[in-house]
Amino acid sequence: MTITATIDENEAVTLTYTRMNTTSNLGVPDAAAFADDLKSTFNPDQGNIYRDAYNVLVQPEGVTVEVHPHSFPIPWQHIASVANQLRDQGIG
């Protein structure tokens, strides 16, 4: 399983989950703080994060990113990798 994160010129993020022959995508608009939001979930006191364009919901197995009406799970072991990919592309 791999999760990749890319951004466009409008700071919208596309998350892509690939496992074997299955690929899923989720677009996250207005994601300027998305990497910071993901990293903050490693703090045990961090609750769910609600933004105008998306939500990051803390779950026992990781986080779920919601962009109404869709969602995208990110397991704990992939959160740092996704946040680092975004930071490498200029998203905080």
N, C-alpha and C positions, 0 to 999 in steps of 0.2 A: 504494500500500500504506500502510495506517495500522495502528498498534498503540496501543490504549488500555488503560489500567490503572485499575481502580476497586477500592475497598475496601468491606468491610461493617463492621458494628459490632464484629465479633470479630477484626478485623485480618486477615481473609482477603482475598487479592487475586484479582481475576479479570482475566486478560489476554485481550484480544480482538484478533485479527488479521483485518483486512479487506482483501481484494484483489479488485477487480472485483466479481464476484457470489459470492465465497467468503468465509465467515466461520468462524473457528475460535476456540474458547475454552479456557482452562486455568485452573482454580482452584488457587491457591497458599495453603494453610492456614498459620496461625501465621507470618505474613510480616512481623513487626515490624521486622526488619533487612533486608528484601528490597531496598529502594532502595540502601542502603549496599553490600550485596553486589554489586548490578549496577554501581554506580559504581566499586567497587574493581577491577573487571576491566579498567579502563583502565590500571592499573599493569602494566607489562610483566612483572613478577615474580610477579603473582598467578596462582596455579594454580586448579584446580577448587575449588568451595566446597560442602561437604557439611553440610547441616542435617538435623535430625530429620524435618522435613516436606517438604523440597525440596532439590534440588541445582542449582547453577549451574555448568555445564561450559563452560570456555573452548575455543572452536573458532576456526579460522582466519578464518571468515566472521562471527563474532560469538559469542554464547553460546547454549547450549541450556539451558532451564529444565526440569528433570525433577521431576515429581510422579508417583511410581510408580502405574501403569505408563505414564503419558502424558508427552509432552514438547512443548516449544514453542520454536522458534528465534526469537532476537531478533538481527537483523543489527546490526553495529557502529553504523551511522548512526542507529539507533533507541534505543539503550541510554540515552543521556542524556535523551531525551524521556520514556521510560517512567519512569526514576528521578525526574525532575522532577515528573511527574504524581503519583507516589506521595507525594513529599515535600509537594506542595501539599495532599494529603489527610491528612497527618499520619503517614505511614509513613517511618521512617528507613532 
